[in-house]
Amino acid sequence: MSWPDRERARERVREKERETVCVLAQAAGLTARASLCARAEFRKLQHLKKEVGELSTQDEKKYKQLKRSTERELLMAADVICTTCVGAGDPRLSNVRFTKVGGCEGKKGGCC
């Protein structure tokens, strides 16, 4: 295999690794975790929203309330919360108190 071919192969491997990291990061995100840990009523509304495309006004209100409470429970139970500097300004974190905070924007411009 020639040098340019090896470089292209290495770049394809690196690209696949980046894609995998992005998928893992998305799966670990708050919205994804809330969907997995939610109560049956929330999951039922979520399924209905996905199938029909929209909910009634009353169901939409209940859906949003259940989503917020599930996300809040997850945040309060978490030992570690990872976020970007921009994500740290999310309103869902506004009343959460932290004993320690660390920051790193070392991989700016990534896909996640």
C-alpha positions in Angstrom: 0.0 0.0 0.0 1.4 3.4 -1.0 1.9 6.2 1.5 -1.1 8.3 0.2 -3.3 5.2 0.4 -2.2 4.5 4.0 -2.9 8.2 4.9 -6.4 8.0 3.4 -7.1 4.8 5.3 -5.9 6.3 8.6 -8.1 9.4 7.9 -11.1 7.1 7.3 -10.4 5.4 10.7 -10.1 8.7 12.5 -13.4 9.9 10.9 -15.2 6.7 12.0 -13.8 7.2 15.6 -15.2 10.8 15.6 -18.6 9.6 14.4 -18.7 7.0 17.2 -17.8 9.6 19.8 -20.6 11.8 18.6 -23.1 9.1 18.7 -22.0 8.1 22.2 -22.2 11.7 23.3 -25.7 12.1 21.9 -26.9 8.9 23.6 -25.5 10.2 26.9 -27.3 13.5 26.5 -30.0 14.7 28.9 -32.8 14.4 26.4 -31.8 10.8 25.4 -31.4 9.8 29.1 -34.8 11.4 30.0 -36.4 9.3 27.3 -34.9 6.1 28.7 -35.6 6.8 32.4 -39.0 8.3 32.0 -42.2 7.1 33.6 -44.7 5.1 31.5 -47.0 8.1 31.1 -44.2 10.2 29.5 -43.1 7.3 27.3 -46.8 6.9 26.1 -47.0 10.5 25.2 -43.6 10.4 23.5 -44.7 7.4 21.4 -48.0 9.2 20.5 -46.2 12.3 19.5 -43.8 10.3 17.3 -46.6 8.3 15.6 -49.1 11.1 15.1 -46.7 14.0 14.8 -48.4 16.3 17.3 -50.3 16.1 20.6 -53.4 17.8 21.8 -52.9 21.0 23.7 -53.5 19.3 27.0 -51.3 16.3 26.1 -48.5 18.7 24.9 -48.7 20.6 28.2 -48.5 17.3 30.2 -45.6 16.0 27.9 -43.5 19.1 28.5 -44.2 19.1 32.3 -43.2 15.4 32.5 -40.1 16.0 30.4 -39.0 18.9 32.6 -39.5 16.9 35.8 -37.7 13.8 34.4 -34.7 16.0 33.3 -34.7 17.7 36.6 -34.6 14.4 38.5 -31.7 13.2 36.3 -29.8 16.4 36.9 -30.3 16.3 40.6 -29.3 12.6 40.8 -26.1 13.0 38.7 -22.7 12.8 40.3 -21.1 14.5 37.2 -22.7 16.8 34.6 -20.6 17.3 31.4 -21.4 20.3 29.2 -19.8 22.8 27.0 -19.3 26.4 28.1 -22.4 27.4 26.0 -24.4 24.5 27.4 -23.6 25.6 31.0 -26.0 28.5 30.4 -28.9 26.2 29.8 -31.9 27.3 31.9 -32.3 23.7 33.2 -29.1 24.2 35.1 -30.0 27.6 36.5 -31.0 26.4 40.0 -28.4 23.6 40.3 -25.6 24.2 42.7 -22.2 22.7 42.2 -19.4 22.1 44.6 -16.8 21.9 41.9 -16.7 23.0 38.3 -14.2 22.3 35.6 -14.0 23.5 32.0 -12.4 22.5 28.8 -12.9 23.7 25.3 -9.9 21.9 23.9 -11.7 20.3 20.9 -13.4 23.4 19.5 -15.2 22.8 16.2 -16.0 19.1 16.8 -19.2 17.6 15.7 -20.7 17.3 19.2 
